[in-house]
């Protein structure tokens, strides 16, 4: 299949700014959970002494799970895997659910919950629209690769 200006106009690629912002968001949360895991392990005696909730072991496990998820997401998005968009949506929904469960179960009530709800919903909407275009680009890339072979 030869590329012509007409074919190029028909192929819609995702906005690179949205994909870059998604990558930065995943990178930030991955680093955050790496720090969370390290802190829970390194400071476990102090956290246990002051009866931190959740327990340091639980924090370390949770941080490690989200760290591994973030690394897989970063790799799959950078390699433009077709399943990366679906995994990003699933991981975003799961991370949001875990955030709210942790906040409601272990944290003291905070007056800024409306801000947290609005920010959480805005990020989920942003990720949803970004992943739709990422998935479309990955599928188009697979079609182009299969027609070239």
N, C-alpha and C positions, 0 to 999 in steps of 0.2 A: 504494500500500500504506500503510495507516494503522498507526501504532504504538500498540500497547496494552501494558499492563503484562505481559500474557502473552508478547507478541513480544519484549519487552525481556529477559525472563528467558531466553528461548531463545538470544538472541544472546550469545555468550561473547566478550568482548573481552579482549585481553591485559592482563596485570597492568602498569599504567603504571610501576611501580617497575622491573620487569625491562627494559622498553623503554628507560626513562631510563638505567638502568645500562649497557645495550648502547650507547646513544648516547654516553655518557661514555667508555666503553671505546674506541669508534671514534675519538672526538675526541682522547683522550689519545694513541693510537697515531698519529694523523694529525699532531698537533703534534710528537710525538717524531721522526717521519720528516722533518718540515719542518726541525727543528733538525739532524737528521743530514745532510740535504742541504746546508743552509747551512754547517755546520761543515766538511764535506768540501770544499766550494768555497773557503771563506774561509781554511782552514788547510791547503790542499793542499801548500804548500811544506814546512811542518813535518812533515806526515804522510809525505810522500815522503822527507824527510831521515832520519826514524827508521824507515823501511821498514814502515809500517803495513800490516796485512793486514785486509781487502782494500785494494787500491789506492784512493786518493781518488776517482778517476774512477768506479770500480765502486761505491763507497759512495754517491756522489752520484746515480748512475743508479738504484741500488736504492732509495734514500730517495725519489727523485722518483716512482718507480713506485708505492711504497706511499703516498706523499702523494696522488697522483692517485686511487688506489683509495679512500683514506679520504674524500676530498672527494665522490666519486661515492656512496659508501655513506651519508655523512651526508645528502646531498641526497635520496637515494632513500628512506631511512628516514623522514626528516622529512616527505616528500610521500606517505608510505604507498603506495609503488609495490608492485605484486604481486610483482615479481621481486626486491625488496630482501632478502627473507629468504633466497632461494636464493643471491644474491650474497654475503650476509654469511657464510653457511655455507662457500661456496667460498673466499672471501677469508680466512676464519679458518683453514681447513685449509691453504691455500697459505702463509699467514703462519707458521703453526706449523712446516710443513715447512721453510720458508726459515730460520726461527730455528734449528732443529736442524741443518740443513746448515751454516749459518754457524758455529754453536757448535762442531760437531765438526771442521770443516775449518780454521778460522782462530783459534780461541781456545785458550788453554792449558787443560789439564784443570782442572775446578773441583770441589771436594768437595760442592757443593750441588746436584748433578744430581738427586737424588731429589725435592727440593723443587720444582725446575723442572719435572720430569715431572708431579708431582701438581698443581701450579698450572696447567700447560698443559692437562691433561686436564679439570680442574674448569672452566676457562674454556670449553673446547670443548663440554662438556656443557651448561653454562649457555646458551651461544649457540645450541645446537641447540634446546633447549626454548623459548627466547625467540622464535626465528625461526618455529617452528611456529605459535605464537599470532599473530605478526605477519602471517604469510601468510594465516592464516584470517581475520583482521580485514580485510586488503586485499581478499580475495575477497568477503567479505560486503558490503563497501562498494561494490564493483563491481556486485554483484547488486542492491543497493538503488538505486544510481544508474541502472541499466538499467530497473528496474521503474518508476521515477519518470518516465522519459522517454516 
